[in-house]
Amino acid sequence: TYVGIIPVMIGLLWLPFIKKISKNKYHFFLALTAGLLLFLGVDSVEEALEVSEESLAGSFNGALLVATVIVLSFLVLYYSAEKLVKRAESSRMTKPVAIALMIAIGIGLHNFGEGLAIGAAVGLGSIAFSTFLIVGFALHNTTEGIAIAAPMSRGKTMIGKLAGLGMIAGAPAIFGAWVGGFVYSPFAAVVFLSIGAGAIFQVIITILRWIREEGDKNLSSAAVASGFAVGMLIMYLTSIFV
């Protein structure tokens, strides 16, 4: 709860501020969201490769397993996202909600992987290390709520849906901790981290496409470039605590 749900909900409190800003500043926050997610995606790949090298290199050819799962995850979710956006256009689900849902799912898969790390540390009896991970991940994950709030700010404010998206993004950390603590498997850790990375990379493509539809055709404005850079920098600085 401290790692996943509470930090994401805190990040969602940015919504009222983002709703009031100009279009140019809105593009900045969308690009910042993409930067945040890119860092999460790279972080997931790094963690998956680290686990695979330590535990799976001889039996499952770990690096190739990571690459295969990332590509398959990306393709499946890319196809599913296209269907979801088209369905949103023909139903009561708005496009901002559809994109926020994709972001929440990608973050949720990443947080499941973080939960696995915490649960494994507890299961191994490393209580001090697990507490350190909880504090670090909590600080790190506060920025994830901003990623969900940014697209939602251009739709009608729906507190129930916003809270639901926060739960989708944050609650998997709880289940990951249970799995990691009771039945930890290096293979499962690598697979879930890789799925999360593929999902996050797919969401980045969706966000960049939306920025183009919103008016920045070449993704070359100062707002987009600076937003992307600031998003990466924020995640790097908060990752130091982990």
NUPASE-146495 format. One record per residue (C-alpha): residue number from 1; x, y, z. Coordinates in pm, 1 decimal. Each point is the difference from the previous one (the first is absolute). Last residue first. Example, Ala and Ser with C-alpha at 12.3 -4.5 7.8 and 13.67 -1.06 7.14 Angstrom:
R  num      east     north        up
R    2    1367.0    -106.0     714.0
R    1    -137.0    -344.0      66.0
END
This chain:
R  num      east     north        up
R  242    1615.4     324.9    -424.1
R  241      49.9     359.8     118.9
R  240     203.2      68.9    -315.9
R  239    -311.3     -95.9    -198.9
R  238    -157.4     332.8     101.5
R  237     272.7     190.5    -187.0
R  236     -24.5    -222.4    -306.5
R  235    -378.6      21.3     -10.7
R  234       9.8     379.5      16.7
R  233     270.0      17.7    -268.5
R  232    -192.2    -220.0    -244.7
R  231    -314.2     208.2      42.3
R  230     199.0     324.2     -28.6
R  229     150.4    -112.7    -332.5
R  228    -335.9     -97.4    -150.3
R  227    -160.5     321.7     118.0
R  226     288.8     208.6    -135.8
R  225     -27.4    -154.7    -346.3
R  224    -380.6      20.3      -6.7
R  223     -21.0     360.4     121.9
R  222     288.1     113.8    -223.0
R  221    -190.8    -124.6    -303.6
R  220     132.0    -285.3    -213.7
R  219    -268.1    -266.8      25.6
R  218     -34.7      38.6    -378.5
R  217    -378.3      42.9     -18.7
R  216     -45.2     194.5     323.4
R  215    -373.6      68.3     -38.2
R  214    -198.5    -222.1     236.3
R  213      20.3    -287.5    -249.1
R  212     380.0       8.8      29.9
R  211     -22.2      -3.3     379.9
R  210    -235.8    -298.2     -32.4
R  209     253.9    -191.8    -207.9
R  208     265.3      66.4     262.9
R  207    -234.4    -132.8     269.5
R  206     -84.8    -316.1    -196.2
R  205     367.0     -76.2     -74.0
R  204      81.7      43.6     370.3
R  203    -284.1    -240.9      85.5
R  202     160.4    -271.0    -215.1
R  201     336.2      46.2     171.6
R  200    -173.2     -36.8     338.5
R  199    -175.8    -322.2     -97.7
R  198     323.0    -153.9    -130.9
R  197     182.6      93.2     320.7
R  196    -277.8    -142.3     217.0
R  195       3.5    -326.6    -194.3
R  194     376.2     -13.9      52.6
R  193     -31.7      57.4     376.0
R  192    -272.8    -264.6      14.5
R  191     204.6    -259.1    -191.9
R  190     324.5      62.5     189.8
R  189    -171.3     -23.6     339.2
R  188    -189.7    -313.9    -101.7
R  187     327.3    -170.6    -105.1
R  186     175.7     110.7     318.4
R  185    -277.8    -166.2     201.9
R  184    -114.7     119.6     341.2
R  183    -278.1    -211.7     148.7
R  182     -77.6     151.5     341.4
R  181     164.7     341.1      24.4
R  180      25.9      85.3    -368.4
R  179    -356.3    -111.2     -71.8
R  178    -135.3     198.6     294.6
R  177     212.6     304.8     -86.2
R  176    -115.9     -15.3    -362.5
R  175    -361.2     -11.8     117.3
R  174      51.5     318.5     201.8
R  173     195.1     174.3    -278.7
R  172    -290.1     -85.6    -233.8
R  171    -213.1     248.2     201.8
R  170     170.2     314.5    -129.1
R  169     -81.4      45.8    -368.5
R  168    -342.9    -165.4      -1.8
R  167     -78.0     168.3     333.0
R  166      87.3     343.8    -137.6
R  165    -216.7     -70.0    -304.2
R  164    -290.5     -80.0     231.0
R  163      57.2     320.0     198.5
R  162     -13.5     201.0    -323.0
R  161    -309.0    -187.3    -114.4
R  160    -179.6      82.1     324.5
R  159     117.2     363.1       6.3
R  158    -123.3      70.3    -350.8
R  157     131.3     335.2    -127.3
R  156    -125.2      51.6    -356.3
R  155     279.0     -42.1    -251.8
R  154     316.6     193.5     -78.8
R  153     148.8     -56.6     345.7
R  152     -29.1    -378.5     -37.1
R  151     296.4      -2.1    -241.7
R  150     232.1     161.1     259.7
R  149    -142.6    -165.2     313.7
R  148     121.9    -350.4     -86.4
R  147     364.5     100.6     -51.2
R  146     -22.3     233.5     300.7
R  145     -94.3    -300.1     214.8
R  144     328.0    -165.6     -95.6
R  143     202.6     283.5     156.7
R  142     -75.2    -127.7     349.9
R  141     160.0    -329.1    -103.0
R  140     362.3      92.9      77.8
R  139     -68.1     116.5     354.1
R  138    -196.6    -318.2      70.7
R  137     261.4    -215.9    -176.9
R  136     275.0     133.1     226.1
R  135    -195.4     -35.5     324.7
R  134    -114.5    -353.7     -85.8
R  133     346.1    -103.5    -123.8
R  132     162.6     115.7     324.0
R  131    -260.6    -192.4     198.7
R  130      80.3    -311.1    -208.3
R  129     372.1      46.1      69.5
R  128     -58.3      25.0     374.7
R  127    -225.1    -306.5      -6.0
R  126     244.4    -219.1    -190.0
R  125    -157.4    -328.6     115.5
R  124      10.8    -166.2    -342.9
R  123    -378.2      18.8     -24.9
R  122      10.1     370.4      86.9
R  121     249.5      69.1    -279.6
R  120    -203.1    -214.7    -242.3
R  119    -314.6     191.5      89.2
R  118     168.6     334.8     -65.5
R  117     141.5    -109.1    -336.0
R  116    -330.5    -156.6    -108.8
R  115    -181.7     319.1      95.3
R  114     225.9     194.3    -235.9
R  113     -94.2    -239.4    -280.4
R  112    -369.4      49.2      75.5
R  111      69.7     373.2     -11.1
R  110     113.6     -31.1    -362.7
R  109    -317.2    -188.4     -93.2
R  108    -206.1     267.7     172.5
R  107     186.2     278.4    -180.8
R  106     -90.8    -152.8    -337.1
R  105    -361.4     -54.9     106.5
R  104     -29.3     357.2     131.5
R  103     141.4     143.4    -324.1
R  102    -247.3    -201.8    -207.9
R  101    -285.2     120.4     222.1
R  100     117.3     362.4     -33.0
R   99     -12.1     -42.5    -380.2
R   98    -355.6    -133.3      12.3
R   97    -107.5     270.1     247.4
R   96     139.7     275.2    -224.4
R   95    -176.8    -162.7    -302.6
R   94    -339.4      13.0     167.2
R   93    -187.3    -310.7     110.8
R   92    -368.9      51.4     -85.1
R   91      31.4    -206.4    -315.5
R   90      99.6      35.0    -365.8
R   89     323.5     195.1      48.3
R   88      91.1    -211.1     301.8
R   87     -38.4    -316.5    -208.7
R   86     250.0     138.2    -250.9
R   85     239.5      84.3     284.4
R   84     -35.7    -347.8     152.7
R   83      48.9    -180.9    -331.7
R   82     319.2     192.2     -71.2
R   81     114.8     -67.5     355.6
R   80     -56.9    -374.9     -41.6
R   79     218.5      -7.6    -312.0
R   78     275.3     193.5     175.5
R   77     -47.6    -216.0     309.5
R   76      60.1    -321.8    -192.3
R   75     293.8     144.7    -195.4
R   74     173.4     152.7     302.4
R   73     -43.2    -311.8     212.2
R   72     138.8    -218.1    -279.1
R   71     301.0     231.0     -43.4
R   70      70.2      19.8     373.9
R   69     -46.1    -377.1      45.5
R   68     248.4     -80.4    -277.2
R   67     264.3     248.3     118.6
R   66     -14.8    -124.2     361.3
R   65      15.4    -366.7    -105.7
R   64     293.3      82.1    -229.4
R   63     187.2     152.2     294.4
R   62     -82.8    -295.9     227.2
R   61     112.4    -294.0    -211.4
R   60    -253.8    -218.1     185.8
R   59     220.8    -251.6     184.0
R   58     351.2     143.2      22.0
R   57     -75.7     370.0      19.5
R   56    -299.9     -43.3     228.4
R   55     106.0      93.4     354.3
R   54     250.3     285.6      21.7
R   53      -4.9     108.2    -363.6
R   52    -380.6     -20.3     -13.3
R   51     -41.1     205.6     317.7
R   50     225.9     275.9    -132.3
R   49    -159.4      -9.3    -344.9
R   48    -347.7      42.8     151.8
R   47     117.3     286.3     222.2
R   46     158.9     183.2    -294.1
R   45    -305.6     -52.8    -219.8
R   44    -230.9     129.7     273.6
R   43     219.7     306.7      54.3
R   42      -3.3      70.8    -374.7
R   41    -379.4     -10.1       4.9
R   40     -27.1     210.6     315.5
R   39     234.3     260.1    -152.7
R   38    -209.5       5.8    -315.9
R   37    -314.3      37.0     212.2
R   36     121.6     313.1     175.5
R   35     113.2     149.1    -330.5
R   34    -336.7     -75.3    -162.7
R   33    -177.5     165.6     293.8
R   32     228.7     302.6     -32.9
R   31    -101.7      12.7    -366.5
R   30    -365.6      11.2     105.1
R   29      87.7     259.9     263.9
R   28     179.8     223.5    -251.8
R   27    -284.4     -41.1    -249.7
R   26    -229.8     134.4     271.5
R   25     234.0     296.3      42.1
R   24     -52.4      83.9    -367.2
R   23    -375.2     -52.8      28.2
R   22     -26.9     235.9     296.4
R   21     -35.4    -112.6     363.3
R   20    -315.2     -27.8     210.0
R   19     -62.5    -376.8     -22.2
R   18     365.0     -73.3      95.0
R   17     -44.7     170.2     338.2
R   16    -321.7    -186.1      86.8
R   15     164.6    -334.0    -101.9
R   14     320.7      30.6     205.7
R   13    -174.0    -186.1     284.7
R   12      41.4    -315.5    -211.3
R   11     362.2     -21.1     116.5
R   10    -116.1     -50.7     358.4
R    9    -225.9    -283.9    -116.8
R    8     297.1    -164.8    -175.0
R    7     213.7      28.5     316.0
R    6    -277.6    -149.0     221.1
R    5     -85.3    -297.1    -223.2
R    4     334.9    -149.3     -96.2
R    3     280.7      14.6     255.4
R    2    -193.1      81.9     317.1
R    1    -279.6    -243.1     -89.1
END
